[in-house]
Amino acid sequence: MRKNVFGRQFSRDANERKSLFKSLISALILQGSIRTTLEKAKAIKGDVDKIVNKAKKGDITLKIQLLRPHIGVEAIDKVIKEIAPRFKDRSSGYTTIIKLGRRFSDNAAMVSMEWVIKPEIKNEIKELPAGKAEKPKTKRKATKK
């Protein structure tokens, strides 16, 4: 009997599960969105909220010590510098799960997990002075005679 057993096992032992969750969370932080199964997304959603809450408060060295077991090294910098300041006004609910349908091979429910507040995209467009249009550069192929 399974009494008072918390969490999903995913037919993996504890180390494999920790590694799976660490890689999914790190990918979400680094890429901004991931495509995974519904069950895996639900399993990491609470951990992602806890990680962002830890990154929002405290000293930088304390943050690094708290986050090191849960996410990769590259993801620690990004979550502290970019993601945590984005959510300074929110207390939880940092991610959203969008259902995509079922996977053809095994009929698993697929979802896209992404941040609720997206990063601001800076479009730097060069404006040319009036009357001057930029010509497209084309490469000519060399022909042998």
Backbone as CSV, one residue per row, in Angstrom:
resi,resn,N_x,N_y,N_z,CA_x,CA_y,CA_z,C_x,C_y,C_z
1,MET,0.816,-1.182,0.000,0.000,0.000,0.000,0.861,1.247,0.000
2,ARG,0.347,2.287,-0.677,1.060,3.569,-0.711,0.342,4.540,0.208
3,LYS,0.749,4.591,1.445,0.144,5.538,2.376,1.162,6.612,2.722
4,ASN,0.701,7.849,2.698,1.529,9.006,3.033,2.798,9.099,2.193
5,VAL,2.709,8.716,0.926,3.838,8.841,0.011,3.536,10.012,-0.903
6,PHE,4.414,11.007,-0.896,4.162,12.231,-1.635,4.988,12.264,-2.909
7,GLY,4.418,12.766,-3.974,5.160,13.000,-5.207,4.970,11.896,-6.230
8,ARG,5.439,12.198,-7.429,5.344,11.243,-8.531,6.667,10.519,-8.686
9,GLN,6.608,9.243,-9.060,7.837,8.458,-9.171,8.361,8.367,-10.597
10,PHE,7.505,8.393,-11.602,7.889,8.329,-13.011,8.726,7.092,-13.347
11,SER,8.540,6.005,-12.635,9.286,4.746,-12.845,10.795,4.969,-12.803
12,ARG,11.241,5.833,-11.904,12.662,6.147,-11.755,13.011,6.077,-10.282
13,ASP,14.309,5.837,-10.000,14.721,5.898,-8.609,14.947,7.367,-8.217
14,ALA,15.286,7.607,-6.966,15.341,8.977,-6.443,16.369,9.829,-7.174
15,ASN,17.549,9.280,-7.461,18.587,10.063,-8.143,18.184,10.420,-9.568
16,GLU,17.560,9.502,-10.276,17.108,9.781,-11.639,16.026,10.855,-11.645
17,ARG,15.114,10.800,-10.663,14.062,11.805,-10.555,14.640,13.185,-10.272
18,LYS,15.592,13.263,-9.342,16.218,14.541,-9.020,16.928,15.116,-10.239
19,SER,17.603,14.267,-10.979,18.311,14.711,-12.177,17.323,15.186,-13.250
20,LEU,16.227,14.469,-13.417,15.198,14.861,-14.380,14.609,16.217,-14.028
21,PHE,14.243,16.400,-12.763,13.653,17.663,-12.335,14.652,18.806,-12.462
22,LYS,15.915,18.551,-12.110,16.950,19.588,-12.199,17.142,20.023,-13.647
23,SER,17.143,19.069,-14.579,17.340,19.422,-15.985,16.115,20.139,-16.556
24,LEU,14.909,19.734,-16.162,13.703,20.412,-16.646,13.623,21.848,-16.124
25,ILE,13.933,22.038,-14.853,13.878,23.380,-14.267,14.951,24.271,-14.874
26,SER,16.156,23.734,-15.057,17.238,24.518,-15.660,16.893,24.896,-17.097
27,ALA,16.294,23.974,-17.848,15.903,24.272,-19.227,14.823,25.348,-19.265
28,LEU,13.881,25.300,-18.333,12.837,26.326,-18.275,13.448,27.693,-17.993
29,ILE,14.402,27.737,-17.091,15.032,29.010,-16.740,15.861,29.541,-17.904
30,LEU,16.642,28.694,-18.539,17.539,29.148,-19.593,16.811,29.461,-20.896
31,GLN,15.802,28.670,-21.250,15.142,28.841,-22.541,13.854,29.655,-22.468
32,GLY,13.258,29.767,-21.301,12.025,30.535,-21.172,10.765,29.706,-21.284
33,SER,10.825,28.593,-21.988,9.683,27.685,-22.075,10.193,26.298,-22.427
34,ILE,9.451,25.301,-21.995,9.806,23.917,-22.317,8.558,23.196,-22.793
35,ARG,8.774,22.126,-23.523,7.687,21.273,-24.000,7.893,19.901,-23.365
36,THR,6.962,19.480,-22.527,7.097,18.233,-21.787,5.709,17.649,-21.554
37,THR,5.649,16.545,-20.797,4.358,15.937,-20.496,3.682,16.694,-19.361
38,LEU,2.383,16.563,-19.281,1.600,17.258,-18.270,2.024,16.852,-16.861
39,GLU,2.292,15.583,-16.646,2.642,15.096,-15.322,3.990,15.659,-14.866
40,LYS,4.958,15.722,-15.769,6.267,16.281,-15.412,6.165,17.771,-15.135
41,ALA,5.348,18.470,-15.900,5.173,19.906,-15.682,4.529,20.175,-14.325
42,LYS,3.525,19.380,-13.974,2.892,19.541,-12.670,3.847,19.210,-11.534
43,ALA,4.752,18.255,-11.763,5.687,17.851,-10.724,6.719,18.933,-10.436
44,ILE,7.124,19.717,-11.448,8.158,20.721,-11.206,7.594,22.111,-10.933
45,LYS,6.306,22.308,-11.107,5.722,23.652,-10.948,5.953,24.212,-9.541
46,GLY,5.756,23.427,-8.529,5.979,23.879,-7.153,7.444,24.171,-6.870
47,ASP,8.334,23.348,-7.433,9.767,23.584,-7.246,10.208,24.881,-7.913
48,VAL,9.657,25.179,-9.073,10.004,26.416,-9.774,9.572,27.620,-8.941
49,ASP,8.377,27.570,-8.346,7.921,28.665,-7.493,8.856,28.858,-6.299
50,LYS,9.278,27.772,-5.693,10.181,27.866,-4.541,11.532,28.449,-4.936
51,ILE,12.034,28.074,-6.104,13.327,28.576,-6.569,13.265,30.078,-6.823
52,VAL,12.195,30.543,-7.458,12.069,31.975,-7.730,11.909,32.749,-6.425
53,ASN,11.168,32.200,-5.461,11.025,32.863,-4.166,12.358,32.965,-3.449
54,LYS,13.188,31.922,-3.520,14.510,31.972,-2.897,15.405,32.984,-3.587
55,ALA,15.269,33.104,-4.896,16.107,34.041,-5.652,15.695,35.488,-5.413
56,LYS,14.466,35.719,-4.984,13.981,37.079,-4.784,14.491,37.709,-3.497
57,LYS,14.872,36.910,-2.507,15.249,37.496,-1.227,16.642,37.052,-0.799
58,GLY,17.248,37.862,0.052,18.526,37.484,0.649,19.744,37.991,-0.090
59,ASP,20.901,37.608,0.434,22.203,37.978,-0.108,22.529,37.092,-1.312
60,ILE,23.390,37.570,-2.199,23.719,36.809,-3.415,24.409,35.488,-3.068
61,THR,25.333,35.496,-2.118,26.008,34.241,-1.750,25.026,33.267,-1.123
62,LEU,24.100,33.782,-0.336,23.068,32.927,0.255,22.181,32.333,-0.826
63,LYS,21.828,33.151,-1.824,21.001,32.661,-2.922,21.697,31.526,-3.657
64,ILE,22.986,31.711,-3.931,23.733,30.684,-4.672,23.782,29.385,-3.873
65,GLN,23.999,29.473,-2.564,24.045,28.273,-1.728,22.689,27.572,-1.688
66,LEU,21.611,28.350,-1.664,20.278,27.750,-1.613,19.878,27.119,-2.938
67,LEU,20.304,27.717,-4.060,19.843,27.255,-5.368,20.731,26.185,-5.984
68,ARG,21.957,26.030,-5.528,22.901,25.103,-6.158,22.399,23.664,-6.249
69,PRO,21.749,23.098,-5.223,21.290,21.702,-5.368,20.124,21.529,-6.340
70,HIS,19.416,22.594,-6.662,18.190,22.467,-7.446,18.335,22.763,-8.926
71,ILE,19.269,23.632,-9.309,19.406,24.010,-10.719,20.875,24.088,-11.093
72,GLY,21.146,24.141,-12.393,22.505,24.197,-12.898,23.167,25.546,-12.645
73,VAL,24.475,25.605,-12.866,25.257,26.797,-12.577,24.851,27.970,-13.462
74,GLU,24.637,27.723,-14.763,24.260,28.797,-15.677,22.878,29.347,-15.319
75,ALA,22.007,28.464,-14.880,20.642,28.867,-14.558,20.587,29.710,-13.287
76,ILE,21.538,29.516,-12.366,21.541,30.295,-11.130,21.713,31.773,-11.437
77,ASP,22.674,32.107,-12.306,22.905,33.505,-12.650,21.677,34.125,-13.314
78,LYS,21.071,33.381,-14.216,19.923,33.929,-14.945,18.727,34.130,-14.030
79,VAL,18.488,33.200,-13.127,17.315,33.337,-12.252,17.509,34.490,-11.269
80,ILE,18.740,34.744,-10.825,18.991,35.831,-9.882,18.935,37.182,-10.580
81,LYS,19.546,37.282,-11.764,19.681,38.579,-12.428,18.495,38.964,-13.303
82,GLU,17.817,38.001,-13.924,16.772,38.333,-14.882,15.364,37.938,-14.435
83,ILE,15.210,36.731,-13.942,13.860,36.219,-13.693,13.280,36.721,-12.367
84,ALA,14.058,36.684,-11.292,13.545,37.118,-9.989,13.118,38.588,-9.988
85,PRO,13.879,39.521,-10.597,13.398,40.913,-10.619,12.093,41.105,-11.411
86,ARG,11.856,40.245,-12.385,10.621,40.328,-13.169,9.391,40.073,-12.312
87,PHE,9.532,39.229,-11.283,8.400,38.807,-10.464,8.421,39.431,-9.077
88,LYS,8.968,40.641,-8.935,9.069,41.254,-7.609,7.700,41.589,-7.011
89,ASP,6.675,41.778,-7.852,5.341,42.123,-7.355,4.453,40.907,-7.120
90,ARG,4.888,39.722,-7.518,4.083,38.507,-7.368,4.610,37.670,-6.217
91,SER,3.720,36.912,-5.579,4.151,36.032,-4.494,4.221,34.574,-4.926
92,SER,3.496,34.200,-5.972,3.537,32.836,-6.490,2.877,32.813,-7.862
93,GLY,2.828,31.629,-8.460,2.190,31.502,-9.763,3.035,32.102,-10.868
94,TYR,4.286,31.693,-10.947,5.217,32.277,-11.908,5.170,31.616,-13.277
95,THR,4.613,30.417,-13.350,4.582,29.694,-14.619,3.150,29.408,-15.036
96,THR,2.985,29.170,-16.324,1.686,28.761,-16.852,1.880,27.513,-17.698
97,ILE,0.873,26.661,-17.695,0.920,25.411,-18.450,-0.127,25.495,-19.556
98,ILE,0.319,25.364,-20.804,-0.569,25.425,-21.961,-0.637,24.038,-22.582
99,LYS,-1.817,23.473,-22.653,-1.975,22.121,-23.192,-1.841,22.141,-24.712
100,LEU,-1.079,21.173,-25.241,-0.810,21.115,-26.676,-1.494,19.958,-27.380
101,GLY,-2.025,19.017,-26.636,-2.624,17.838,-27.247,-1.889,16.590,-26.804
102,ARG,-2.091,15.518,-27.524,-1.479,14.245,-27.133,-0.383,13.851,-28.102
103,ARG,0.668,13.226,-27.538,1.786,12.752,-28.347,1.347,11.512,-29.113
104,PHE,1.764,11.421,-30.370,1.302,10.347,-31.246,1.814,8.982,-30.797
105,SER,3.050,8.898,-30.373,3.657,7.590,-30.109,3.047,6.882,-28.906
106,ASP,2.861,7.586,-27.793,2.359,6.922,-26.589,1.116,7.580,-25.998
107,ASN,0.534,8.544,-26.716,-0.698,9.209,-26.306,-0.557,9.959,-24.983
108,ALA,0.643,10.447,-24.681,0.863,11.228,-23.467,0.402,12.657,-23.701
109,ALA,-0.179,13.266,-22.675,-0.642,14.651,-22.779,0.576,15.575,-22.764
110,MET,0.747,16.347,-23.836,1.888,17.250,-23.958,1.464,18.673,-23.614
111,VAL,2.386,19.409,-22.975,2.121,20.792,-22.597,3.344,21.648,-22.885
112,SER,3.107,22.933,-22.934,4.182,23.906,-23.004,4.153,24.673,-21.694
113,MET,5.274,24.681,-20.989,5.363,25.381,-19.708,6.220,26.615,-19.922
114,GLU,5.695,27.777,-19.546,6.432,29.012,-19.774,6.149,29.999,-18.651
115,TRP,6.929,31.079,-18.614,6.789,32.104,-17.597,5.537,32.935,-17.864
116,VAL,4.881,33.374,-16.800,3.675,34.189,-16.927,4.036,35.566,-17.479
117,ILE,5.107,36.175,-16.948,5.566,37.478,-17.429,6.758,37.228,-18.335
118,LYS,6.612,37.587,-19.590,7.677,37.350,-20.565,8.707,38.473,-20.486
119,PRO,9.959,38.190,-20.861,10.967,39.253,-20.851,10.680,40.276,-21.939
120,GLU,11.080,41.491,-21.667,10.880,42.546,-22.661,11.899,42.378,-23.773
121,ILE,11.417,42.399,-24.993,12.290,42.248,-26.154,12.640,43.635,-26.654
122,LYS,13.936,43.884,-26.753,14.389,45.190,-27.218,14.661,45.111,-28.707
123,ASN,13.900,45.849,-29.467,14.100,45.926,-30.912,14.883,47.188,-31.224
124,GLU,16.092,46.985,-31.645,16.906,48.128,-32.019,16.918,48.218,-33.531
125,ILE,16.178,49.184,-34.041,16.076,49.363,-35.478,16.822,50.640,-35.838
126,LYS,17.728,50.496,-36.791,18.457,51.674,-37.255,17.548,52.472,-38.177
127,GLU,17.441,53.727,-37.887,16.657,54.587,-38.765,17.627,55.336,-39.667
128,LEU,17.396,55.229,-40.960,18.239,55.898,-41.939,17.723,57.310,-42.180
129,PRO,18.618,58.210,-42.531,18.152,59.552,-42.875,17.188,59.490,-44.056
130,ALA,16.312,60.449,-44.129,15.287,60.465,-45.177,15.937,60.537,-46.553
131,GLY,15.430,59.756,-47.467,15.928,59.777,-48.835,17.024,58.774,-49.110
132,LYS,17.593,58.168,-48.073,18.661,57.188,-48.287,18.123,55.807,-47.932
133,ALA,18.056,54.982,-48.926,17.597,53.608,-48.713,18.804,52.685,-48.784
134,GLU,18.798,51.693,-47.948,19.912,50.749,-47.925,19.675,49.684,-48.983
135,LYS,20.693,49.442,-49.797,20.578,48.437,-50.850,20.884,47.066,-50.261
136,PRO,20.122,46.071,-50.647,20.424,44.723,-50.152,21.719,44.223,-50.772
137,LYS,22.526,43.597,-49.938,23.797,43.069,-50.420,23.574,41.686,-50.992
138,THR,24.029,41.504,-52.226,23.892,40.199,-52.862,25.271,39.707,-53.256
139,LYS,25.430,38.423,-53.166,26.701,37.810,-53.553,26.552,37.233,-54.943
140,ARG,27.541,37.495,-55.750,27.506,36.952,-57.097,28.299,35.655,-57.131
141,LYS,27.769,34.716,-57.848,28.456,33.435,-57.982,29.497,33.541,-59.082
142,ALA,30.647,33.000,-58.786,31.701,33.007,-59.793,31.416,31.904,-60.811
143,THR,31.494,32.268,-62.086,31.241,31.287,-63.138,32.535,30.999,-63.878
144,LYS,32.738,29.760,-64.188,33.932,29.361,-64.938,33.598,29.313,-66.410
145,LYS,34.536,29.834,-67.220,34.327,29.810,-68.673,35.317,28.912,-69.327
